[in-house]
Structures are given as structure tokens and as C-alpha cells.
Amino acid sequence: MKFLILQGENGKPESPPLPYNIDNMLKLQASVSKGWLNKEGGFKFTEKYYLDPMYRMEIDKQCHHFIKSRFPVYPIYNMEDNLVQAEFVVPEMILVGAIQPNMIIAAALGAKFVFDPGKDSDVKGLPLKDLKSADELPDPASLLKLPFIEELERQYLSAKQNYPDKKIIPSFFWDTSGRATIHGIITTSMKFMGDIIFIRMMEEPELVHAIHQWIADVYISVIRHFAHIGEMDITSIHVGECSGAMLDEHQYREFVTPYLNVLGRAFGSVRIHSCGNSDHIMPAICEVENLSVIDTGSNTSIDAIRKLRGKEFEINVAPPVEVLLSKDEDPMVRWLHRTIKENQNGNLKIVYHMEADYNEKSCVYISEYLSETGLLSLGRLY
């Protein structure tokens, strides 16, 4: 693989980053999307894949072998984007109700699943779009009695009884780590109500606060419920605040941070994901109680996070989409140089989720570059 020599200031060659200390704080983990698996391997992700845990396990095994044969020395895995930790995957673990978390709640409230064999699943319908008052919100505990939630519980107990030799992972968990996974506050309210939530922030802020408190309470209720039946200790929580970057800093601090604090106090350790360039909301994110990891991308400043949180704090970062789409290596190596320089030898994990239209060479270039520059060794965990 050819490595580029970049031109620095005054046209002088820019040196590659220096190797990390012996206790290397740099990590790399990548995954592939359902669309990539469909395009490259012909795999189909039907309703049965999502709702039949044993069938899913068999399909996932086939996907794993396909990916491993394609990328024998790269840490690229068959896993849900950013929700699974490779070091906590065990052979033939059975994922029950492994569906994106806000979709589980939306489906329980009446939204309809949409299954496309060549894409990720989704739901249609906005179960709270006609909400007029906070009094109309159901008691969070009552959601545990909704048919779809009870069905996921039944599937877990059935799998545990029928396959006592396997590790069964309940809904809202994706590996053996005990890290629960939910969508964020504004991400969930937008999923349930649509774009009207942004208007209501201005016109009915008290109602939005009530909705956001309810969302936090619902997630706490279902996580504790499935942790209990799954006999799992909750070690932390991943919050996918995918829509957070659509807010300004003031809106984030008013409508999101307080409810992330509720989750932080409930579970003790919070990993926050933010899509898009998140520089403008980073101060508000960094105010979250018990914040342990920030997961971001799209050229969000690593240097700014380091100034706010220090070198020991864990940052997970993904290359921008335009870099992953690029047909040559120059944008990727420039991004790697800048990221590693800004990181200042801190606790960093580079992550990406390979979509069907990404340039595969640009993706694997990350592993090759980090290996050749002495920052990371090639190899898979499984």
C-alpha cells in the first residue's frame, strides 16, 4: 500500500505522527452495514432476521465468515453500527430483539416496522404526533405490558430455556459488556413526533420538557426490566443522540442535557454519540453527568474535546463521509494526520461503519496506515 507524503507549511514535507507510548491508547474498530452485506454478499435481512433470534444467529454467523474471509487481518466485523464492542462478543451469542432502541418503543406504541432485505429496518408512523398534553403520555411502567415488549421478553426466556449453553443477550443490550443502548432524547422525540418537535420547543417548551422527561423515564424502565430478566449488571449506557447536532448550544443545554443527566445519574457511565459536526454543542455535551465517552465524526474538533475533557477521556471518532467515499487516499491520510495530531496522544478509538457506496480501499487504508506508522498492529479479535 502506498503512503502519501503530505506538504506542510511552506511546502515542506509533513512528518507522519509519532508512535504512541507503549501503553497505546489508540484503538480501531469497524463494522459493515446491512446494505454493504446485501450488495457484496447477497445477504437478505427480512422480518424473520429481526424477529427470530435463532435465525438471526445463523445469518450473522454466515455474515461473520464472509467478512472474515474478505478482511482476514482488519478489525472489521458484522455488528450494528457503534452499538457492539468487539472485545465483548462471544461465539454464537444470541441477540434477542436486536432492533434499534427507539424503534422498539415506537413499535410498542403502534408504529409499523418496515423491513427492506437490502437495508436497515425502520418504522413508519409517528405514535405521539397528535399529543396535545403531557397527561396523555402513558405511565412508563405500563409500556412493559405492551404486546411487543412482552413478546421480546417471551423470546428471551424461551431462548434461555432452549439454549442453556449459549449466551443470550436481551433487548437494549448488544454484547456481554452490560452496556445498555438507547437513542437520545431529541432523537427519540423526533422519531415519535416528527419535525413538529422543533416548533414545539419554541411554542410549547413545557410540553417538550415533559415529553423529554417521559422519554428518559421510559428508557430507564425498559433497560432495568430487560437487565433484570437477562440477569445482566448494567455497567454503562450508550446514548445515540443522532439528531442533537440539529440544535444550537442553548437548545441542547435546555432540552437535552438535563435528561441525559437523568440517565447519567441512573446508570453511572454515559457514552454519547452525536452525528454531524458537533463543535457548537460540545460544551453542552461535556456538561453531562458521568460522561465517560464521546463518539462523534464529521470533522468535529478532537482538539476542542481534549481541551474540555483532557487526555485520559475516551473519544471515539469516525472519518467524515466524504473521506470514506473518496476514490483516492489523500483525504484519508490528511484526516488521519489531523486527528492524531489533535488527539495529543490521548485515549482515542477510530470507528467507522462501511456503507455500500463507501470506497473499500479508503476504509482499509486506515488500518494499513496505522500499522505502517507504528501506531497500531493489524489483526482481528475474532
C-alpha positions in Angstrom: 0.0 0.0 0.0 1.4 3.4 -0.9 1.5 6.1 1.8 1.4 9.7 0.9 3.9 12.4 1.9 1.8 15.5 2.6 3.0 19.0 2.1 3.0 21.0 5.3 3.6 24.7 5.9 5.8 26.5 3.3 5.6 23.4 1.1 7.8 21.3 3.3 7.0 17.6 3.8 4.8 16.9 6.7 6.1 14.2 9.0 3.9 11.3 10.0 2.6 11.3 13.6 5.0 9.9 16.2 4.2 6.5 17.7 2.1 6.4 20.9 3.5 5.4 24.2 4.0 1.7 25.0 0.6 1.7 26.7 -1.1 2.5 23.4 -4.3 4.5 23.9 -5.2 4.3 20.2 -7.8 1.7 19.1 -9.7 0.9 15.9 -13.0 -0.9 15.3 -15.0 -1.0 12.1 -18.2 -2.7 11.0 -20.2 -3.1 7.8 -23.8 -2.1 7.1 -26.7 -4.3 6.1 -26.6 -2.5 2.7 -22.9 -3.5 2.2 -23.6 -7.1 3.2 -26.5 -7.2 0.7 -24.5 -5.7 -2.1 -21.3 -7.6 -1.6 -22.6 -10.9 -0.2 -26.2 -11.1 -1.3 -27.4 -11.4 2.3 -31.1 -10.5 2.9 -32.4 -9.0 6.1 -36.0 -9.9 6.3 -38.6 -9.6 9.1 -37.6 -13.1 10.2 -34.0 -11.9 10.7 -35.1 -9.2 13.2 -37.8 -11.2 15.0 -36.4 -14.7 15.1 -33.3 -14.8 17.3 -32.1 -18.2 16.2 -32.5 -17.4 12.6 -30.6 -14.2 13.1 -27.8 -16.0 14.8 -27.4 -18.3 11.8 -27.4 -15.4 9.3 -25.0 -13.4 11.5 -22.6 -16.4 11.5 -22.6 -16.5 7.7 -22.0 -12.8 7.6 -19.1 -13.1 10.0 -17.4 -15.8 7.9 -17.9 -13.7 4.8 -16.4 -10.6 6.3 -13.5 -12.5 7.9 -12.6 -14.1 4.6 -12.8 -10.7 2.9 -10.8 -8.9 5.6 -8.7 -11.5 7.3 -6.3 -9.0 9.0 -8.5 -6.0 9.5 -10.7 -5.3 12.6 -13.9 -5.1 10.5 -16.9 -7.0 11.9 -20.5 -7.9 11.4 -22.1 -5.7 14.0 -24.7 -3.0 14.5 -23.0 0.4 13.9 -21.4 1.7 17.0 -23.5 -0.4 19.4 -21.3 -3.5 19.8 -17.9 -3.8 21.3 -15.8 -6.5 19.6 -14.0 -7.4 22.8 -17.3 -8.4 24.4 -18.5 -10.6 21.6 -18.6 -14.4 22.3 -19.2 -17.2 19.8 -22.7 -17.9 18.8 -24.3 -15.4 21.3 -28.0 -15.0 20.6 -29.3 -11.4 20.3 -33.0 -11.2 21.2 -34.8 -8.2 19.9 -31.7 -6.7 18.5 -33.5 -3.8 17.0 -32.6 -0.1 17.1 -33.9 1.1 20.6 -36.2 3.9 19.6 -37.8 1.6 17.0 -38.6 -0.9 19.8 -40.5 1.8 21.8 -42.1 3.2 18.6 -43.4 -0.2 17.6 -44.7 -0.9 21.1 -46.6 2.3 20.8 -48.2 1.4 17.5 -45.7 2.3 14.7 -45.3 -0.3 12.0 -42.0 -2.0 11.1 -40.6 -1.6 7.6 -38.3 -4.4 6.6 -36.2 -4.0 3.4 -34.0 -7.0 2.7 -31.2 -4.8 1.4 -31.2 -2.1 4.1 -31.5 -1.5 7.8 -35.0 -1.9 9.2 -37.1 1.1 10.2 -40.6 2.1 11.4 -43.3 4.2 9.8 -45.8 6.3 11.7 -45.4 8.9 14.5 -47.0 7.4 17.6 -47.0 10.8 19.5 -47.6 13.2 16.6 -51.1 14.1 17.9 -50.1 14.5 21.5 -51.8 17.6 23.0 -50.9 17.3 26.6 -48.4 15.6 28.8 -51.3 14.0 30.6 -51.8 11.8 27.5 -48.4 10.1 27.9 -48.7 6.6 29.3 -47.1 5.7 32.6 -43.5 4.5 31.7 -44.1 1.3 33.7 -47.2 0.5 31.6 -45.1 0.1 28.5 -43.7 -3.1 29.9 -47.1 -4.6 29.4 -47.5 -3.7 25.8 -47.6 -6.7 23.5 -44.4 -6.1 21.6 -42.4 -5.6 24.8 -43.9 -8.8 26.3 -43.1 -10.7 23.1 -39.4 -9.7 23.4 -39.4 -10.9 27.0 -41.0 -14.2 25.9 -38.4 -14.7 23.2 -35.6 -14.1 25.7 -37.0 -16.6 28.3 -37.6 -19.2 25.5 -34.1 -18.9 24.2 -32.6 -19.2 27.7 -34.6 -22.3 28.3 -33.9 -24.0 25.0 -30.3 -23.0 24.6 -28.7 -23.0 28.1 -25.2 -23.4 26.7 -25.3 -20.2 24.8 -25.1 -16.6 25.9 -28.4 -14.9 25.4 -28.4 -11.1 25.1 -31.7 -9.3 25.9 -33.1 -6.3 24.1 -31.4 -2.9 24.6 -28.0 -4.8 25.1 -25.8 -5.9 22.2 -22.9 -7.8 23.7 -21.8 -9.2 27.1 -20.4 -5.9 28.5 -23.6 -4.8 30.3 -23.6 -1.6 28.3 -27.2 -0.7 27.6 -28.1 1.1 24.4 -30.8 3.7 23.7 -31.4 6.6 21.3 -31.0 10.1 22.6 -33.7 12.5 23.9 -34.3 14.7 20.9 -33.6 11.8 18.6 -36.4 9.8 20.2 -38.9 12.7 20.4 -38.3 13.5 16.8 -38.9 9.8 15.9 -42.1 9.8 17.8 -43.5 13.2 16.8 -41.6 14.3 13.6 -40.2 17.8 12.9 -43.0 19.4 14.8 -40.9 18.8 18.0 -38.7 21.7 17.0 -41.7 24.1 16.6 -43.0 22.9 20.0 -39.7 23.8 21.6 -40.5 27.4 20.8 -44.2 27.4 21.2 -44.7 24.8 24.0 -41.4 24.4 25.8 -43.0 23.0 29.0 -44.7 20.2 27.0 -41.4 19.3 25.3 -39.7 19.2 28.8 -42.4 16.8 29.9 -42.0 14.6 26.8 -38.2 14.5 27.3 -38.6 13.6 31.0 -41.0 10.9 30.0 -38.6 9.5 27.4 -35.8 9.3 29.9 -38.1 7.6 32.4 -39.3 5.1 29.7 -35.7 4.2 28.8 -34.7 3.7 32.4 -37.8 1.4 32.9 -37.2 -0.8 29.9 -33.4 -1.0 30.5 -33.8 -2.1 34.1 -36.5 -4.5 33.1 -34.5 -6.3 30.4 -31.4 -6.2 32.5 -33.3 -8.0 35.3 -34.7 -10.7 33.1 -31.4 -11.1 31.4 -29.5 -11.2 34.7 -27.1 -8.5 33.5 -25.4 -5.9 35.5 -25.8 -2.5 33.9 -22.2 -1.1 33.5 -22.9 1.9 31.3 -25.3 3.4 28.8 -24.8 4.4 25.1 -27.0 7.3 24.1 -27.3 7.8 20.3 -28.2 11.4 20.1 -28.2 11.3 16.3 -30.3 14.5 15.9 -28.5 16.5 18.5 -26.4 18.5 16.1 -29.6 20.0 14.6 -29.9 22.1 17.8 -27.8 25.1 18.9 -25.9 25.1 22.1 -28.7 26.8 24.1 -31.4 24.4 22.9 -29.2 21.4 23.6 -28.4 22.6 27.1 -32.1 23.3 27.8 -33.8 20.4 26.2 -31.3 17.6 26.1 -28.5 17.9 28.7 -30.9 17.8 31.8 -32.4 14.5 30.6 -29.0 13.0 29.7 -28.1 13.9 33.3 -31.1 11.8 34.5 -29.7 8.9 32.6 -26.2 9.6 33.9 -27.4 9.5 37.4 -29.4 6.4 36.8 -26.6 4.3 35.2 -23.4 5.9 36.3 -21.5 6.0 33.0 -22.7 7.6 29.7 -21.3 7.2 26.2 -22.9 9.9 23.9 -22.9 9.7 20.2 -23.5 12.8 18.1 -24.0 12.8 14.4 -22.7 15.6 12.2 -20.2 18.3 13.1 -20.9 18.8 16.8 -18.4 21.6 17.8 -21.3 24.0 18.5 -22.9 21.7 21.1 -19.8 20.2 22.6 -19.7 22.4 25.7 -23.3 21.3 26.4 -22.5 17.6 25.8 -19.4 17.9 28.1 -21.7 19.1 31.0 -23.5 15.7 31.1 -23.1 14.0 34.5 -21.0 10.8 34.5 -19.9 11.3 30.9 -17.3 8.7 30.0 -17.1 8.6 26.2 -17.9 11.0 23.4 -18.5 9.3 20.0 -18.5 11.8 17.1 -17.4 12.4 13.5 -17.8 14.8 10.5 -14.7 16.8 11.4 -15.8 17.6 15.0 -12.7 19.1 16.6 -10.8 16.5 18.7 -8.6 19.3 20.0 -11.7 21.1 21.4 -12.8 18.0 23.2 -9.3 17.4 24.6 -9.3 21.0 26.0 -12.7 20.4 27.7 -12.1 16.9 29.0 -8.3 16.2 29.0 -6.1 13.3 27.6 -7.5 10.5 29.7 -11.1 11.0 28.5 -12.1 8.5 25.8 -13.1 9.9 22.4 -14.5 7.7 19.6 -14.2 9.3 16.2 -15.3 8.4 12.7 -13.9 9.8 9.4 -16.3 12.2 7.6 -18.5 10.5 4.9 -16.8 12.4 2.1 -13.4 11.0 3.2 -14.8 7.4 3.2 -16.4 8.0 -0.2 -13.1 9.4 -1.7 -11.6 7.4 -4.5 -8.0 8.3 -3.5 -6.1 8.1 -0.3 -5.2 11.8 0.1 -8.3 12.9 2.0 -8.0 9.9 4.4 -4.3 10.4 5.2 -4.9 14.1 5.8 -7.8 13.3 8.1 -5.6 10.8 10.0 -2.8 13.3 10.3 -5.0 16.0 11.7 -7.0 13.7 14.0 -3.8 12.1 15.5 -2.2 15.5 15.9 -5.3 17.0 17.6 -5.6 14.0 19.9 -2.3 14.7 21.6 -1.7 11.0 22.4 -5.0 10.8 24.3 -7.5 7.9 24.7 -8.8 7.6 21.1 -10.8 5.0 19.2 -11.2 5.3 15.5 -14.5 3.8 14.3 -16.4 3.6 11.1 -19.4 1.7 9.6 -18.8 0.8 6.0 -21.8 1.5 3.8 -22.4 0.1 0.3 -21.2 3.1 -1.5 -18.0 3.8 0.5 -14.7 3.2 -1.1 -13.4 0.0 0.4 -9.8 0.9 -0.2 -10.2 4.2 1.7 -11.7 2.3 4.6 -9.0 -0.4 4.9 -6.3 2.3 4.3 -6.9 3.4 7.9 -5.6 0.0 9.2 -2.7 -0.1 6.8 -1.7 3.5 7.6 -1.8 3.0 11.4 0.1 -0.2 11.1 2.8 1.2 8.8 3.3 4.2 11.1 3.7 2.0 14.2 0.5 3.3 15.9 -1.4 0.0 15.7 -0.9 -3.6 14.9 -3.0 -5.3 12.2 -5.3 -8.1 13.5 -8.8 -9.1 14.5 -10.2 -10.0 17.9 -12.3 -12.8 16.4 
